[in-house]
Amino acid sequence: MGRTSPSSCSCIRSSRSSWRRWSFVRPIATVGAVASGAPGGLFTPSLAAGALAGAGLGQLWLLVHPGGDLGLYALLGAGAMLAASTQGPISSLVLMMELTGQARAFALPMMIAIVLATATARLIEWRSVYEARLTDEEVAERLRAREPRGG
């Protein structure tokens, strides 16, 4: 087995027009599922939104500097969005490496994207998407439960 480059991995190849179709369909489906109360979680929508944002920004970057792979930008966006929304940068990095099988091919760009996204998200809101669903009282109660008890 030989090594593969990120651009040769079939999991990150994408056509330049497919992200445009998904940029309209996916958000509508996500909003519909969340509004209906159907179980679905927040993990997959954050990956999809990040991939769409990464592909969109990658498309703009490729207009200035042609020759890159749009799929790589989509992966970077997905990892960054996942890290920012879950407030779990290390888990997101490991997960993206495991999902693609490209452990070293794009590690540095992925780390940079994850650090920038997580730092930006923490400046805006310190809670993750999972904690944001809790009321302030529930968060305070959980924080009190973590404190060591005097004894």
C-alpha positions as a printed Julia matrix, in Angstrom:
151×3 Matrix{Float64}:
   0.0    0.0    0.0
   1.4    3.33  -1.01
   0.76   6.68   0.5
  -1.93   8.85  -0.98
  -2.09  12.57  -1.15
  -5.17  14.46   0.09
  -6.2   15.25  -3.47
  -6.18  11.58  -4.49
  -8.37  10.41  -1.61
 -11.84   9.65  -2.93
 -13.43  10.79   0.34
 -12.47  14.41  -0.24
 -12.99  14.74  -3.97
 -15.95  16.84  -4.9
 -17.28  18.56  -7.94
 -17.31  22.32  -7.94
 -21.07  22.48  -8.42
 -22.25  19.89  -5.88
 -21.63  22.16  -2.89
 -23.92  24.76  -4.44
 -26.83  22.32  -4.5
 -26.23  21.25  -0.91
 -25.87  24.84   0.26
 -29.62  25.24  -0.26
 -30.98  21.79   0.55
 -29.04  20.89   3.69
 -29.85  23.97   5.83
 -33.56  23.66   5.04
 -33.54  19.98   6.03
 -31.64  20.73   9.25
 -33.98  23.55  10.28
 -36.99  21.36   9.5
 -35.65  18.47  11.58
 -34.75  20.65  14.57
 -38.06  22.54  14.45
 -40.07  19.33  14.32
 -38.4   18.01  17.45
 -37.22  14.9   15.63
 -34.11  13.34  17.14
 -31.12  14.01  14.99
 -28.5   15.68  17.05
 -26.19  18.53  16.28
 -23.1   16.61  15.25
 -23.89  15.9   11.61
 -25.41  19.32  10.87
 -22.29  21.03  12.21
 -20.11  18.86   9.97
 -22.33  19.58   6.96
 -22.48  23.34   7.62
 -18.72  23.45   8.06
 -18.13  21.51   4.87
 -20.42  23.87   2.97
 -18.71  26.93   4.42
 -15.27  25.47   3.71
 -16.24  24.63   0.14
 -17.62  28.12  -0.38
 -14.54  29.83   0.98
 -12.34  27.35  -0.87
 -14.11  28.21  -4.11
 -13.3   31.88  -3.53
  -9.68  31.04  -2.7
  -9.35  28.94  -5.85
 -10.41  31.93  -7.93
  -7.35  33.79  -6.61
  -4.96  30.81  -6.4
  -6.09  28.03  -8.77
  -4.81  24.52  -8.49
  -6.03  23.44  -5.06
  -8.54  20.78  -4.15
 -12.01  21.98  -3.19
 -12.59  18.82  -1.14
  -9.68  19.69   1.14
 -11.24  23.06   1.91
 -14.53  21.34   2.68
 -12.75  19.02   5.13
 -10.99  21.93   6.81
 -14.31  23.74   7.16
 -16.03  20.66   8.58
 -13.3   20.12  11.18
 -13.23  23.78  12.15
 -17.01  24.0   12.52
 -17.13  20.8   14.55
 -14.41  22.04  16.89
 -16.03  25.44  17.3
 -19.54  24.15  17.91
 -18.64  21.35  20.31
 -15.77  23.24  22.0
 -13.7   20.08  21.57
 -10.68  20.91  19.41
  -8.61  17.81  20.14
 -11.52  15.44  19.65
 -12.39  17.16  16.39
  -8.83  16.88  15.09
  -8.6   13.19  15.95
 -12.04  12.51  14.5
 -11.26  14.22  11.18
  -7.99  12.31  10.9
  -9.76   9.04  11.59
 -12.68   9.76   9.25
 -10.44  10.48   6.29
  -7.53   8.11   6.94
  -5.18  10.95   6.01
  -3.43  11.29   9.36
  -0.51  13.43   8.23
  -1.57  14.71   4.84
  -3.41  17.8    6.11
  -2.63  17.85   9.83
  -1.1   21.34   9.96
  -3.84  23.15   8.01
  -6.47  21.28  10.02
  -4.83  22.27  13.33
  -4.65  25.91  12.28
  -8.3   25.96  11.18
  -9.42  24.24  14.39
  -7.48  26.58  16.68
  -8.76  29.7   14.91
 -12.35  28.45  14.88
 -12.31  27.38  18.53
 -10.74  30.66  19.68
 -13.31  32.65  17.71
 -16.19  30.58  19.06
 -14.99  31.0   22.65
 -14.84  34.76  22.2
 -18.45  34.75  21.04
 -19.91  32.12  23.4
 -18.06  30.01  25.95
 -20.67  27.23  25.94
 -20.81  24.46  23.36
 -23.97  23.77  21.35
 -24.83  21.03  23.82
 -24.49  23.31  26.86
 -26.35  26.13  25.11
 -29.51  24.04  25.17
 -29.45  24.17  28.97
 -30.86  27.05  30.98
 -28.52  29.2   33.05
 -29.82  27.53  36.21
 -29.04  24.06  34.86
 -25.51  25.15  33.93
 -24.96  26.64  37.4
 -26.24  23.43  39.0
 -23.85  21.32  36.93
 -20.92  23.57  37.8
 -21.77  23.32  41.51
 -21.91  19.53  41.2
 -18.34  19.52  39.85
 -16.91  21.46  42.79
 -15.1   19.36  45.39
 -17.05  18.98  48.6
 -15.5   20.04  51.85
 -15.28  17.35  54.35
